[in-house]
Amino acid sequence: MVECLSNPIEYSCRENLDLYDATECQTLATQARKGRHLRLFPEPQNHISNSPSILVQLCEDDYTAWLTTSDRNQLEIATQPYQAQIWSEDQIQAAIPQIIQFTQAAMAIPNYYLWGGTVGPNYDCSGLIQAAFAAVGIWIPRDAYQQEAFTKSMAFNPEQLDFSCLLPGDLIFFGTAQKATHVGLYLGGGEYIHSSGREHGRNGIKVDILSPEGDACIQYYFQHLRGAGRVIGSYQPASVFH
């Protein structure tokens, strides 16, 4: 559910900023690249007594998180409000080579898995995917389960290793029966690129294959394969101001 904000003023980030999942600002939730737009929640929502943070909403994807009060001086009033672009499915497919190239270039730079990372060089899984699409002007939601809900579902048969319905640029989702918790970008030929963690993954961006055989990482993600989805549009912010 998207919150209603009473303050229509948009701010832009002067620098890359860290945003957190709670008022204490201990755990990273996402990051805002320099130039991104956000709005502040009105009091009392946007500030808790003795809290070191302010609740904000990013304009491009409606994501809410906490900004440290010390970083508020890194905001300036935006000269123009954020305008979401309309992308057709054909336009998105034409941009897929650039999106794939972004992920491959990110992999070529030394990196490690960072929970909440979206600006590089260190990404989490959905942060890498969101950043890759955003690099060409296409916005998709922030988290893996949100990305799954946003995409057009693509049916395939993992038992027969038949991924013929998938196209490069499709998103591959992993997790439990209840929820997607991990996402990668399909490259074709059963391969996908993703940023995976330390415990079960590569601690960074690597290319893996959809297969029940292979090393522990390949097997782990194949066992947690949920499905795939295709991005057929750019996210349109749903924030309501009154």
MARBA-3410 file (N, C-alpha, C, O; in Angstrom, 1 decimal):
242
0.8,-1.2,0.0,0.0,0.0,0.0,0.9,1.2,0.0,1.8,1.4,0.8 ~ 0.6,2.2,-0.9,1.3,3.4,-1.0,0.8,4.5,0.0,-0.4,4.7,-0.1 ~ 1.6,5.1,0.8,1.2,6.1,1.7,0.8,7.3,1.0,1.2,7.6,-0.1 ~ -0.1,8.1,1.6,-0.5,9.4,1.1,0.4,10.5,1.8,0.5,10.5,3.0 ~ 1.0,11.3,1.0,1.9,12.3,1.5,1.2,13.7,1.4,0.5,13.9,0.4
1.4,14.5,2.4,0.7,15.8,2.3,1.7,16.9,1.8,1.2,18.0,1.4 ~ 3.0,16.6,1.7,3.9,17.6,1.3,4.4,17.3,-0.1,5.1,16.3,-0.4 ~ 3.9,18.1,-1.1,4.2,17.7,-2.5,5.6,18.2,-3.0,6.0,17.9,-4.1 ~ 6.4,18.8,-2.1,7.7,19.3,-2.5,8.7,18.1,-2.7,8.8,17.2,-1.9 ~ 9.3,18.1,-3.9,10.3,17.1,-4.2,11.7,17.6,-4.0,12.0,18.8,-4.3
12.5,16.7,-3.5,13.9,17.0,-3.3,14.7,16.1,-4.2,14.3,15.0,-4.5 ~ 15.9,16.6,-4.6,16.9,15.7,-5.3,18.1,15.5,-4.4,18.5,16.4,-3.6 ~ 18.8,14.4,-4.6,19.9,14.0,-3.8,21.2,14.7,-4.4,21.4,14.5,-5.6 ~ 21.9,15.4,-3.6,23.2,16.0,-4.1,24.3,14.9,-4.3,25.2,15.1,-5.1 ~ 24.2,13.9,-3.5,25.2,12.8,-3.5,24.4,11.5,-3.3,23.2,11.4,-3.0
25.1,10.3,-3.6,24.6,9.0,-3.3,24.3,9.0,-1.8,25.1,9.3,-0.9 ~ 23.1,8.5,-1.4,22.7,8.4,0.0,22.3,7.0,0.4,21.7,6.3,-0.4 ~ 22.6,6.6,1.6,22.1,5.4,2.2,20.8,5.7,2.9,20.6,6.7,3.5 ~ 19.8,4.7,2.7,18.5,4.8,3.4,18.3,3.5,4.1,18.8,2.4,3.7 ~ 17.6,3.5,5.2,17.6,2.4,6.2,16.2,1.9,6.4,15.2,2.5,6.1
16.1,0.7,7.0,14.8,0.0,7.2,14.1,0.4,8.5,13.0,-0.1,8.7 ~ 14.7,1.1,9.4,14.1,1.5,10.6,14.7,2.8,11.1,15.8,3.3,10.6 ~ 14.1,3.4,12.1,14.5,4.7,12.6,15.9,4.7,13.2,16.5,5.8,13.2 ~ 16.4,3.6,13.7,17.7,3.5,14.3,18.8,3.6,13.2,20.0,3.9,13.6 ~ 18.5,3.4,12.0,19.4,3.5,10.8,20.6,2.6,11.0,21.8,3.0,10.9
20.3,1.3,11.4,21.4,0.3,11.5,21.5,-0.6,10.3,22.6,-1.0,10.0 ~ 20.4,-0.9,9.7,20.4,-1.8,8.6,20.0,-1.1,7.3,18.9,-0.5,7.2 ~ 20.8,-1.2,6.3,20.6,-0.6,5.0,19.3,-1.2,4.3,19.2,-2.5,4.3 ~ 18.5,-0.4,3.8,17.3,-0.9,3.0,17.5,-0.7,1.5,17.2,-1.5,0.7 ~ 18.0,0.5,1.2,18.3,0.8,-0.2,19.2,2.0,-0.3,19.6,2.5,0.8
19.6,2.4,-1.5,20.4,3.6,-1.6,19.8,4.5,-2.7,19.1,4.0,-3.6 ~ 20.0,5.8,-2.6,19.5,6.7,-3.6,20.7,7.3,-4.3,21.5,8.0,-3.7 ~ 20.7,7.1,-5.6,21.8,7.6,-6.4,21.7,9.1,-6.5,20.6,9.7,-6.5 ~ 22.8,9.8,-6.6,22.8,11.2,-6.9,21.8,11.6,-8.0,21.9,11.0,-9.1 ~ 21.0,12.6,-7.7,20.0,13.0,-8.7,18.6,12.4,-8.5,17.6,12.9,-9.1
18.5,11.3,-7.7,17.1,10.8,-7.5,16.3,11.7,-6.7,16.8,12.6,-5.9 ~ 15.0,11.6,-6.9,14.0,12.5,-6.2,13.4,11.7,-5.0,13.2,10.5,-5.1 ~ 13.0,12.5,-4.0,12.3,11.9,-2.9,11.4,13.0,-2.2,11.6,14.2,-2.5 ~ 10.5,12.6,-1.4,9.7,13.5,-0.6,9.8,13.1,0.8,10.0,11.9,1.2 ~ 9.6,14.0,1.7,9.6,13.8,3.2,8.2,13.5,3.6,7.2,14.2,3.2
8.0,12.5,4.5,6.7,12.3,5.1,6.4,13.4,6.1,7.4,13.9,6.7 ~ 5.2,13.8,6.3,4.8,14.9,7.2,4.9,14.4,8.6,4.9,13.2,8.9 ~ 5.1,15.3,9.5,5.1,14.9,11.0,3.6,14.5,11.3,2.7,15.1,10.7 ~ 3.4,13.6,12.3,4.4,13.0,13.1,5.0,11.7,12.4,5.9,11.1,13.0 ~ 4.6,11.4,11.2,5.1,10.2,10.6,6.6,10.2,10.3,7.3,9.2,10.4
7.1,11.4,10.0,8.5,11.5,9.5,9.5,11.7,10.6,10.7,11.8,10.3 ~ 9.1,11.7,11.8,10.1,11.9,12.9,9.6,11.3,14.2,8.4,11.6,14.6 ~ 10.4,10.5,14.8,10.1,10.0,16.1,11.0,10.6,17.1,12.2,10.8,16.9 ~ 10.4,11.0,18.3,11.2,11.7,19.3,12.6,11.0,19.6,12.6,9.8,19.7 ~ 13.6,11.8,19.5,15.0,11.3,19.8,15.5,10.4,18.7,16.5,9.8,18.8
14.8,10.3,17.5,15.2,9.5,16.4,16.2,10.2,15.6,16.1,11.5,15.4 ~ 17.3,9.5,15.1,18.2,10.2,14.2,17.9,10.2,12.7,18.7,10.3,11.9 ~ 16.6,10.0,12.4,16.2,9.8,11.1,14.9,10.4,10.7,14.1,10.8,11.5 ~ 14.6,10.5,9.4,13.4,11.0,8.8,12.9,10.0,7.8,13.7,9.5,7.0 ~ 11.6,9.8,7.8,11.0,8.9,6.8,10.8,9.6,5.5,10.2,10.7,5.4
11.3,8.9,4.4,11.2,9.5,3.1,10.6,8.5,2.1,10.5,7.3,2.4 ~ 10.1,9.0,1.0,9.6,8.1,-0.1,10.3,8.5,-1.4,10.3,9.7,-1.8 ~ 11.0,7.6,-2.0,11.6,7.8,-3.3,10.6,7.9,-4.4,9.6,7.1,-4.4 ~ 10.7,8.9,-5.3,9.6,9.2,-6.2,9.6,8.2,-7.4,8.5,7.9,-7.9 ~ 10.7,7.7,-7.8,10.7,6.8,-9.0,10.1,5.5,-8.8,9.5,4.9,-9.7
10.1,4.9,-7.5,9.6,3.6,-7.3,8.7,3.5,-6.1,8.3,2.4,-5.7 ~ 8.3,4.7,-5.5,7.5,4.7,-4.3,8.0,4.0,-3.1,7.3,3.6,-2.2 ~ 9.3,3.8,-3.0,9.9,3.0,-1.9,10.1,3.9,-0.7,10.6,5.1,-0.8 ~ 9.7,3.4,0.5,9.9,4.2,1.7,11.0,3.7,2.5,11.2,2.5,2.6 ~ 11.8,4.6,3.1,12.9,4.2,4.0,13.3,5.4,4.9,12.7,6.4,4.7
14.2,5.2,5.7,14.6,6.2,6.7,16.0,6.8,6.3,16.9,6.1,6.0 ~ 16.0,8.1,6.3,17.2,8.9,6.0,17.7,9.5,7.3,16.9,10.0,8.1 ~ 19.0,9.4,7.5,19.6,10.0,8.7,19.4,11.6,8.6,19.5,12.2,7.6 ~ 19.1,12.2,9.8,18.9,13.6,9.8,20.2,14.4,9.4,20.1,15.5,8.8 ~ 21.4,13.7,9.6,22.6,14.4,9.2,22.8,14.4,7.7,23.5,15.3,7.2
22.0,13.6,7.0,22.1,13.6,5.5,21.1,14.5,4.9,21.0,14.6,3.6 ~ 20.2,15.1,5.7,19.2,16.0,5.1,19.9,17.2,4.4,19.3,17.7,3.4 ~ 21.1,17.6,4.8,21.7,18.7,4.1,22.2,18.3,2.7,22.8,19.1,2.0 ~ 22.1,17.0,2.4,22.4,16.5,1.0,21.3,16.5,0.1,21.3,16.0,-1.0 ~ 20.1,17.1,0.5,19.0,17.3,-0.3,18.8,18.7,-0.7,19.1,19.6,0.0
18.3,18.9,-1.9,18.0,20.2,-2.4,16.6,20.2,-3.1,16.3,19.1,-3.7 ~ 15.9,21.2,-3.1,14.6,21.2,-3.8,14.8,21.0,-5.3,15.6,21.7,-5.9 ~ 14.1,20.0,-5.8,14.2,19.7,-7.2,13.7,20.8,-8.1,12.6,21.4,-7.8 ~ 14.4,21.1,-9.1,14.0,22.2,-10.0,12.8,21.8,-10.9,12.0,22.6,-11.3 ~ 12.6,20.5,-11.2,11.5,20.0,-11.9,11.1,18.7,-11.2,11.9,17.9,-10.8
9.7,18.4,-11.2,9.3,17.2,-10.5,9.6,16.0,-11.4,9.8,16.1,-12.6 ~ 9.7,14.8,-10.8,10.0,13.6,-11.5,8.9,13.3,-12.4,7.7,13.3,-12.0 ~ 9.2,13.0,-13.7,8.2,12.6,-14.7,8.5,11.2,-15.2,9.5,10.9,-15.8 ~ 7.6,10.2,-14.9,7.8,8.9,-15.3,7.6,8.7,-16.8,6.7,9.3,-17.3 ~ 8.5,8.0,-17.4,8.4,7.8,-18.8,7.6,6.6,-19.1,7.5,5.6,-18.3
6.9,6.6,-20.3,6.1,5.4,-20.7,7.0,4.6,-21.7,7.5,5.2,-22.7 ~ 7.2,3.3,-21.4,7.9,2.4,-22.3,7.0,1.3,-22.8,6.3,0.8,-22.0 ~ 7.1,1.0,-24.1,6.4,-0.1,-24.6,7.2,-1.4,-24.4,8.4,-1.3,-24.2 ~ 6.6,-2.5,-24.6,7.3,-3.8,-24.4,8.4,-3.9,-25.5,9.5,-4.4,-25.3 ~ 8.1,-3.4,-26.7,9.1,-3.5,-27.8,10.3,-2.6,-27.5,11.4,-3.0,-27.8
10.0,-1.4,-26.9,11.1,-0.5,-26.6,12.0,-1.1,-25.5,13.2,-1.0,-25.5 ~ 11.4,-1.8,-24.5,12.1,-2.4,-23.5,13.0,-3.6,-24.0,14.2,-3.7,-23.7 ~ 12.4,-4.4,-24.9,13.2,-5.4,-25.5,14.4,-4.9,-26.3,15.5,-5.5,-26.3 ~ 14.2,-3.8,-27.0,15.3,-3.1,-27.7,16.4,-2.7,-26.8,17.6,-2.6,-27.2 ~ 16.1,-2.4,-25.5,17.1,-1.9,-24.6,17.8,-3.0,-23.8,18.7,-2.7,-23.0
17.3,-4.3,-23.9,17.8,-5.4,-23.2,19.4,-5.5,-23.3,20.0,-5.8,-22.3 ~ 19.9,-5.4,-24.5,21.4,-5.5,-24.6,22.1,-4.6,-23.8,23.2,-4.9,-23.2 ~ 21.6,-3.3,-23.7,22.3,-2.3,-22.8,22.1,-2.7,-21.3,23.1,-2.5,-20.5 ~ 21.0,-3.3,-21.0,20.7,-3.7,-19.6,21.7,-4.8,-19.2,22.3,-4.8,-18.1 ~ 21.8,-5.8,-20.1,22.7,-6.9,-19.8,24.2,-6.4,-19.8,24.9,-6.8,-18.9
24.5,-5.5,-20.6,25.9,-4.9,-20.6,26.2,-4.2,-19.3,27.3,-4.3,-18.8 ~ 25.1,-3.5,-18.7,25.3,-2.9,-17.4,25.7,-3.9,-16.4,26.7,-3.7,-15.6 ~ 25.0,-5.1,-16.3,25.3,-6.1,-15.3,26.7,-6.7,-15.5,27.4,-7.0,-14.6 ~ 27.1,-6.9,-16.8,28.4,-7.5,-17.1,29.5,-6.5,-16.7,30.5,-6.9,-16.2 ~ 29.3,-5.2,-17.0,30.3,-4.2,-16.6,30.4,-4.1,-15.1,31.5,-3.9,-14.5
29.2,-4.3,-14.4,29.3,-4.2,-12.9,30.0,-5.4,-12.4,30.7,-5.3,-11.4 ~ 29.9,-6.6,-13.0,30.6,-7.8,-12.6,32.1,-7.7,-12.8,32.9,-8.2,-12.0 ~ 32.5,-6.9,-13.8,33.9,-6.7,-14.1,34.6,-5.9,-13.1,35.9,-5.9,-13.0 ~ 33.9,-5.1,-12.3,34.5,-4.3,-11.3,34.5,-5.0,-10.0,33.5,-5.7,-9.6 ~ 35.6,-5.0,-9.2,35.6,-5.7,-7.9,34.4,-5.3,-7.1,34.2,-4.1,-6.9
33.7,-6.3,-6.6,32.5,-6.0,-5.8,32.2,-7.1,-4.8,32.8,-8.2,-4.9 ~ 31.3,-6.9,-3.9,30.8,-7.9,-3.0,29.3,-7.7,-2.7,28.8,-6.6,-3.0 ~ 28.7,-8.7,-2.2,27.2,-8.6,-2.0,27.0,-7.6,-0.8,27.5,-7.8,0.3 ~ 26.1,-6.6,-1.1,25.8,-5.7,0.0,24.3,-5.6,0.1,23.6,-5.2,-0.8 ~ 23.7,-6.1,1.2,22.3,-6.0,1.5,21.9,-4.5,1.4,22.4,-3.7,2.2
20.9,-4.2,0.6,20.5,-2.9,0.4,21.2,-2.1,-0.6,20.8,-1.0,-0.9 ~ 22.2,-2.7,-1.3,23.0,-2.0,-2.2,22.3,-1.8,-3.6,21.9,-2.8,-4.2 ~ 22.3,-0.6,-4.1,21.6,-0.3,-5.4,22.4,0.6,-6.2,22.1,0.8,-7.4 ~ 23.5,1.2,-5.7,24.3,2.2,-6.6,25.6,1.7,-7.0,26.3,2.4,-7.8 ~ 26.1,0.6,-6.5,27.4,0.0,-6.9,28.6,0.7,-6.3,28.5,1.8,-5.8
29.7,0.0,-6.3,29.9,-1.2,-7.0,29.3,-2.5,-6.3,29.3,-3.6,-6.9 ~ 28.8,-2.3,-5.1,28.3,-3.4,-4.3,26.8,-3.4,-4.3,26.2,-2.4,-3.9 ~ 26.2,-4.5,-4.8,24.7,-4.6,-4.9,24.2,-5.8,-4.1,24.9,-6.7,-3.9 ~ 22.9,-5.7,-3.8,22.2,-6.9,-3.5,21.5,-7.4,-4.8,21.6,-6.8,-5.8 ~ 20.7,-8.5,-4.7,20.2,-9.1,-5.9,19.3,-8.2,-6.7,19.5,-7.9,-7.9
18.3,-7.7,-6.0,17.3,-6.9,-6.7,17.8,-5.5,-6.9,17.3,-4.8,-7.8 ~ 18.8,-5.0,-6.1,19.4,-3.7,-6.4,20.1,-3.7,-7.7,20.1,-2.7,-8.4 ~ 20.8,-4.8,-8.0,21.5,-4.9,-9.3,20.5,-4.8,-10.4,20.7,-4.1,-11.4 ~ 19.4,-5.6,-10.3,18.4,-5.6,-11.4,17.8,-4.3,-11.6,17.6,-3.8,-12.7 ~ 17.4,-3.6,-10.5,16.8,-2.3,-10.6,17.7,-1.3,-11.2,17.3,-0.5,-12.0
19.0,-1.3,-10.7,20.0,-0.4,-11.3,20.2,-0.6,-12.8,20.4,0.4,-13.5 ~ 20.2,-1.8,-13.2,20.5,-2.1,-14.6,19.4,-1.6,-15.5,19.6,-1.0,-16.6 ~ 18.1,-1.7,-15.1,17.0,-1.2,-15.9,17.0,0.3,-15.8,16.7,1.0,-16.7 ~ 17.2,0.9,-14.6,17.2,2.3,-14.4,18.3,3.0,-15.2,18.1,4.1,-15.6 ~ 19.4,2.3,-15.5,20.5,2.9,-16.3,20.0,3.3,-17.7,20.7,4.1,-18.3
19.0,2.6,-18.2,18.5,3.0,-19.5,17.2,3.8,-19.4,16.5,4.1,-20.4 ~ 16.7,4.1,-18.2,15.5,4.9,-18.0,14.3,4.2,-17.7,13.2,4.7,-17.6 ~ 14.4,2.8,-17.4,13.3,2.0,-17.1,13.3,1.8,-15.6,14.3,1.3,-15.1 ~ 12.2,2.1,-14.9,12.1,1.9,-13.5,11.3,0.7,-13.2,10.1,0.5,-13.7 ~ 11.8,-0.2,-12.3,11.0,-1.3,-11.8,11.1,-1.3,-10.3,11.9,-0.6,-9.7
10.2,-2.0,-9.6,10.2,-1.9,-8.1,11.5,-2.3,-7.5,12.4,-2.9,-8.2 ~ 11.7,-2.1,-6.2,12.9,-2.2,-5.5,13.3,-3.7,-5.2,14.4,-4.2,-5.5 ~ 12.3,-4.4,-4.5,12.6,-5.7,-3.9,12.2,-6.8,-4.9,11.4,-6.7,-5.7 ~ 12.8,-8.0,-4.7,12.6,-9.2,-5.5,11.1,-9.5,-5.6,10.6,-9.8,-6.7 ~ 10.4,-9.6,-4.5,9.0,-10.0,-4.5,8.2,-8.9,-5.2,7.2,-9.3,-5.8
8.6,-7.7,-5.1,7.8,-6.6,-5.8,8.1,-6.7,-7.3,7.2,-6.5,-8.1 ~ 9.3,-7.0,-7.7,9.7,-7.2,-9.1,8.9,-8.3,-9.7,8.5,-8.3,-10.8 ~ 8.8,-9.4,-8.9,8.0,-10.6,-9.4,6.6,-10.2,-9.7,6.0,-10.5,-10.8 ~ 6.0,-9.4,-8.8,4.6,-9.0,-9.0,4.4,-8.1,-10.1,3.3,-8.0,-10.7 ~ 5.5,-7.3,-10.4,5.4,-6.3,-11.5,5.6,-6.8,-12.9,5.1,-6.3,-13.8
6.2,-8.0,-13.0,6.5,-8.5,-14.3,5.4,-9.4,-14.8,4.5,-9.9,-14.1 ~ 5.5,-9.7,-16.1,4.5,-10.6,-16.8,5.1,-12.0,-16.6,6.2,-12.3,-17.0 ~ 4.3,-12.9,-15.9,4.8,-14.2,-15.6,5.1,-15.1,-16.8,4.3,-15.0,-17.8 ~ 6.2,-15.8,-16.9,6.6,-16.6,-18.0,6.7,-18.1,-17.5,7.5,-18.4,-16.6 ~ 5.9,-18.9,-18.1,5.9,-20.3,-17.7,7.0,-21.1,-18.4,7.2,-21.0,-19.5
7.6,-22.0,-17.6,8.6,-22.9,-18.2,8.6,-24.2,-17.4,8.0,-24.3,-16.3 ~ 9.4,-25.2,-17.9,9.4,-26.5,-17.2,10.8,-26.7,-16.7,11.7,-27.2,-17.4 ~ 11.0,-26.5,-15.4,12.4,-26.7,-14.8,12.8,-28.1,-14.8,13.9,-28.5,-14.9 ~ 11.8,-29.0,-14.6,12.1,-30.5,-14.5,12.7,-31.0,-15.8,13.6,-31.8,-15.8 ~ 12.3,-30.4,-16.9,12.9,-30.8,-18.2,14.0,-29.9,-18.7,14.5,-30.0,-19.8
14.3,-28.9,-17.8,15.3,-27.9,-18.1,15.0,-27.2,-19.5,15.8,-26.9,-20.3 ~ 13.7,-27.0,-19.6,13.2,-26.3,-20.8,12.9,-24.9,-20.6,11.9,-24.5,-19.9 ~ 13.8,-24.0,-21.0,13.7,-22.6,-20.8,13.5,-21.8,-22.1,13.9,-20.7,-22.2 ~ 13.0,-22.5,-23.1,12.9,-22.0,-24.4,11.9,-20.8,-24.5,12.0,-20.0,-25.5 ~ 11.0,-20.7,-23.6,10.1,-19.5,-23.6,10.7,-18.3,-23.1,10.1,-17.2,-23.2
11.9,-18.4,-22.5,12.5,-17.2,-21.9,13.4,-16.5,-22.9,13.9,-17.1,-23.8 ~ 13.4,-15.2,-22.7,14.3,-14.3,-23.5,15.4,-13.7,-22.7,15.1,-13.5,-21.5 ~ 16.5,-13.4,-23.2,17.5,-12.6,-22.5,16.8,-11.3,-21.9,16.1,-10.6,-22.7 ~ 17.1,-11.0,-20.7,16.5,-9.8,-20.1,15.3,-10.2,-19.2,14.9,-9.3,-18.4 ~ 14.8,-11.4,-19.3,13.8,-11.8,-18.3,14.3,-12.0,-16.9,15.5,-12.2,-16.8
13.5,-11.8,-16.0,13.9,-12.0,-14.6,13.7,-13.4,-14.1,12.6,-13.9,-14.3 ~ 14.6,-13.9,-13.4,14.5,-15.3,-12.8,14.3,-15.1,-11.3,15.1,-14.5,-10.7 ~ 13.3,-15.7,-10.7,13.0,-15.5,-9.3,13.2,-16.8,-8.5,12.9,-17.9,-9.0 ~ 13.7,-16.7,-7.3,14.0,-17.8,-6.4,13.4,-17.4,-5.1,13.1,-16.3,-4.8 ~ 13.2,-18.5,-4.2,12.7,-18.2,-2.9,12.0,-19.4,-2.4,12.3,-20.6,-2.6
10.9,-19.1,-1.6,10.1,-20.2,-1.1,8.8,-20.2,-1.9,8.6,-19.5,-2.8 ~ 7.9,-21.2,-1.5,6.6,-21.2,-2.1,5.8,-20.0,-1.9,4.9,-19.7,-2.7 ~ 6.1,-19.3,-0.8,5.3,-18.1,-0.4,5.8,-16.8,-1.0,5.0,-15.9,-1.3 ~ 7.1,-16.7,-1.3,7.7,-15.4,-1.6,9.0,-15.5,-2.3,9.8,-16.4,-2.1 ~ 9.2,-14.6,-3.3,10.4,-14.4,-4.0,11.4,-13.7,-3.1,11.1,-12.6,-2.5
12.6,-14.3,-2.9,13.6,-13.6,-2.0,14.9,-13.4,-2.8,15.8,-12.8,-2.2 ~ 15.0,-13.8,-4.1,16.2,-13.6,-4.8,15.8,-13.5,-6.3,14.8,-14.0,-6.7 ~ 16.6,-12.7,-7.1,16.3,-12.5,-8.5,17.6,-12.4,-9.3,18.6,-11.9,-8.8 ~ 17.6,-12.9,-10.5,18.7,-12.8,-11.4,18.2,-12.3,-12.8,17.0,-12.4,-13.0 ~ 19.1,-12.0,-13.7,18.8,-11.5,-15.0,19.1,-12.6,-16.0,20.3,-13.1,-16.1
18.2,-13.1,-16.8,18.4,-14.2,-17.7,19.2,-13.8,-18.9,19.0,-12.7,-19.4 ~ 20.2,-14.6,-19.3,21.2,-14.2,-20.3,20.9,-15.1,-21.6,21.4,-14.7,-22.7 ~ 20.2,-16.2,-21.4,20.0,-17.1,-22.5,20.8,-18.4,-22.3,21.8,-18.3,-21.5 ~ 20.4,-19.5,-22.9,21.1,-20.7,-22.8,21.1,-21.3,-21.4,22.0,-22.0,-21.0 ~ 20.1,-20.9,-20.6,20.1,-21.4,-19.2,20.9,-20.6,-18.2,20.9,-20.9,-17.0
21.6,-19.6,-18.7,22.5,-18.8,-17.8,21.8,-17.5,-17.3,21.0,-17.0,-18.0 ~ 22.2,-17.1,-16.1,21.7,-15.9,-15.6,22.8,-15.2,-14.8,23.7,-15.9,-14.3 ~ 22.7,-13.9,-14.7,23.6,-13.1,-13.9,22.9,-12.6,-12.7,21.8,-12.1,-12.7 ~ 23.6,-12.6,-11.5,23.0,-12.2,-10.3,24.0,-11.8,-9.3,25.2,-12.2,-9.4 ~ 23.6,-11.0,-8.3,24.4,-10.7,-7.1,23.9,-11.6,-6.0,22.8,-11.4,-5.5
24.7,-12.5,-5.5,24.3,-13.4,-4.5,25.2,-13.3,-3.2,26.3,-12.8,-3.3 ~ 24.6,-13.7,-2.1,25.3,-13.5,-0.8,26.4,-14.4,-0.5,26.9,-15.2,-1.3 ~ 26.9,-14.3,0.7,28.0,-15.0,1.2,27.7,-16.5,1.5,28.4,-17.4,1.2 ~ 26.5,-16.7,2.2,26.2,-18.0,2.8,26.0,-19.0,1.7,26.5,-20.1,1.7 ~ 25.1,-18.7,0.7,24.8,-19.7,-0.3,25.2,-19.3,-1.7,25.0,-20.0,-2.7
25.8,-18.1,-1.8,26.1,-17.6,-3.2,27.6,-17.3,-3.4,28.5,-18.0,-2.9 ~ 27.9,-16.3,-4.2,29.2,-16.0,-4.7,29.8,-14.7,-4.0,30.9,-14.3,-4.3 ~ 29.0,-14.1,-3.1,29.4,-12.9,-2.4,29.7,-11.8,-3.5,30.8,-11.2,-3.5 ~ 28.8,-11.6,-4.4,29.0,-10.6,-5.5,28.3,-11.1,-6.7,27.5,-12.0,-6.8 ~ 28.7,-10.4,-7.8,28.0,-10.6,-9.1,28.8,-11.7,-9.9,30.0,-11.6,-10.1
28.0,-12.7,-10.3,28.6,-13.8,-11.1,27.5,-14.3,-12.1,26.3,-14.1,-11.9 ~ 27.9,-15.1,-13.1,27.0,-15.8,-14.0,26.9,-17.2,-13.5,27.9,-17.9,-13.3 ~ 25.7,-17.7,-13.4,25.4,-19.1,-13.0,24.4,-19.7,-14.0,23.9,-19.0,-14.9 ~ 24.2,-21.0,-13.9,23.3,-21.7,-14.8,22.2,-22.3,-14.1,22.3,-22.8,-12.9 ~ 21.0,-22.4,-14.7,19.9,-23.0,-14.2,20.0,-24.5,-14.4,19.7,-25.1,-15.5
20.5,-25.2,-13.3,20.7,-26.7,-13.5,20.7,-27.3,-12.1,21.1,-26.7,-11.1 ~ 20.2,-28.6,-12.0,20.3,-29.3,-10.7,21.7,-29.8,-10.5,21.9,-30.4,-9.4 ~ 22.6,-29.7,-11.4,23.9,-30.2,-11.3,24.9,-29.0,-11.2,24.6,-28.0,-11.8 ~ 26.0,-29.2,-10.6,27.0,-28.2,-10.5,27.5,-28.0,-9.0,27.2,-28.9,-8.2 ~ 28.1,-26.9,-8.7,28.6,-26.7,-7.4,27.4,-26.4,-6.4,26.2,-26.3,-6.8
27.7,-26.1,-5.2,26.7,-25.9,-4.1,25.8,-24.7,-4.4,24.6,-24.7,-4.2 ~ 26.4,-23.7,-5.0,25.7,-22.4,-5.3,24.6,-22.7,-6.4,23.5,-22.3,-6.3 ~ 25.1,-23.4,-7.5,24.2,-23.7,-8.6,23.0,-24.5,-8.1,21.9,-24.3,-8.4 ~ 23.3,-25.6,-7.3,22.3,-26.5,-6.8,21.3,-25.7,-5.9,20.1,-25.9,-6.0 ~ 21.9,-24.9,-5.0,21.0,-24.2,-4.0,20.0,-23.4,-4.7,18.8,-23.4,-4.4
20.4,-22.6,-5.7,19.5,-21.7,-6.3,18.5,-22.4,-7.2,17.3,-22.0,-7.3 ~ 18.9,-23.5,-7.9,18.0,-24.3,-8.7,16.9,-24.9,-7.8,15.7,-25.0,-8.2 ~ 17.3,-25.4,-6.6,16.3,-25.9,-5.7,15.3,-24.9,-5.2,14.2,-25.3,-4.8 ~ 15.7,-23.6,-5.3,14.8,-22.6,-4.8,14.2,-21.8,-6.0,13.7,-20.6,-5.8 ~ 14.2,-22.3,-7.2,13.7,-21.7,-8.3,12.2,-21.5,-8.2,11.5,-22.5,-8.0
11.7,-20.3,-8.4,10.2,-20.1,-8.3,9.6,-19.9,-9.7,8.5,-20.4,-9.9 ~ 10.2,-19.1,-10.6,9.7,-18.8,-11.9,10.4,-17.7,-12.5,11.5,-17.3,-12.1 ~ 9.8,-17.1,-13.5,10.4,-16.0,-14.3,9.3,-15.0,-14.7,8.1,-15.3,-14.7 ~ 9.8,-13.8,-15.0,8.9,-12.7,-15.4,9.6,-11.8,-16.4,10.8,-11.7,-16.4 ~ 8.8,-11.2,-17.2,9.3,-10.3,-18.2,8.8,-8.9,-17.9,7.6,-8.6,-17.7
9.7,-7.9,-18.0,9.4,-6.5,-17.8,8.8,-6.0,-19.0,9.4,-6.0,-20.1 ~ 7.5,-5.6,-18.9,6.8,-5.1,-20.1,6.4,-3.6,-20.0,5.7,-3.1,-20.9 ~ 6.8,-3.0,-19.0,6.5,-1.5,-18.8,7.4,-0.9,-17.7,8.2,-1.7,-17.0 ~ 7.4,0.4,-17.6,8.2,1.1,-16.6,7.3,1.5,-15.5,6.1,1.8,-15.7 ~ 7.7,1.4,-14.3,6.9,1.7,-13.1,6.4,3.1,-13.1,7.1,4.0,-13.4
5.1,3.2,-12.8,4.4,4.5,-12.8,4.1,4.8,-11.3,3.3,4.1,-10.7 ~ 4.7,5.8,-10.7,4.5,6.1,-9.3,3.0,6.3,-9.0,2.2,6.8,-9.8 ~ 2.6,5.7,-7.8,1.2,5.7,-7.4,0.9,6.7,-6.3,-0.2,6.7,-5.7 ~ 1.9,7.5,-5.9,1.8,8.4,-4.7,0.6,9.3,-5.0,0.4,9.8,-6.1 ~ -0.2,9.5,-3.9,-1.3,10.5,-3.9,-1.0,11.6,-3.0,-0.6,11.4,-1.8
-1.2,12.8,-3.4,-1.0,14.0,-2.6,-2.3,14.7,-2.4,-3.0,15.0,-3.3 ~ -2.5,15.1,-1.2,-3.8,15.9,-0.9,-3.5,16.8,0.3,-4.5,17.5,0.7
END
